């Protein structure tokens, strides 16, 4: 697909980096700060009022006759989470939530390059869906009508963007060795190994289901206590805030979490031993734990001489890595 020709008389933005996560939408603002909002989408029905107040965790989009909420308000109204959808298919809506019009200007915005990441950039359908974003759109965002265009969509592998940031900021103790990135998100848990120059070693790739699948395992164990099918979003929220409480109830699922979490750790260890074995371990430096759910794997990093390391900005390292020149 040809890139959109740069229009004249516009507010020019060279790069926009967005991580269309399964749990949170993360993007880099114009001031260099990373923002995130819950990755939920809700279509308002004809009989429903438009929101009178939009908080900083929500975005209200009006596209022709369609009204859409993205973020916290969408979650509160029972909207669908991105981990329940194909995020490449809803990427356009998530992106519209991430792009804000320039304050004080009515000129169209032109983005020279939109940078987004996928679990696997070889997924042709997902790449095609994202490349379709190379277009011009007019919409109303939080009550303000504006137009933006995108010249080029550049797609990164999720772990590759994190590796890029780690190399730039000397996060690897042995940069001249093989190093890896484990990205643990809502939809997938990805582990990739890279050569010192940044080439991914495809035969070493490991993919496991993410926290959504962990929540399903907990839900199966919680069903007898609850008496009905649990809401997976409430379980994921309880995991995220470490309360292990089911919504606003006093029902604890800590015991169910510990069992399911232990099984997940065992699965990861078995797959790593099977996939890497003697071929990669001797040359392996470190594996960075990244992604929103990375703190669930601190046991892997706490053991003496462990080659797994949790990075402080684990939640945002992908979007920061994509933003580097």
Secondary structure, 3 states (H helix, E strand, C coil): CCCCCCCCCCEEEEEEEEEECCCEEEEECCCCCEEEEECEEEECCCCCCCCCCCCCCEEEEEECCEEEEEEHHHHHCCCEEHHHCCCCCCHHHHHHHHCCCCCCCCCCEEEEEEEEEECCCCCHHHHHHHHCCCCEEEEEECCEEEEEEEEEEEEEEHHHHHHHHHHHCCCCCCCCCEEEEEEECCCEEEEEEECCCCCECHHHCEEEECHHHHHHHHHHHHHHHHCCCCCHHHHHHHHHCCCCECCCCCCECHHHHHHHHHHHHHHHHHHHHHHHHHHHHHHEEEEEEECCCHHHHHHHHHCCCCCEEECCCCCCHHHHHHHCC
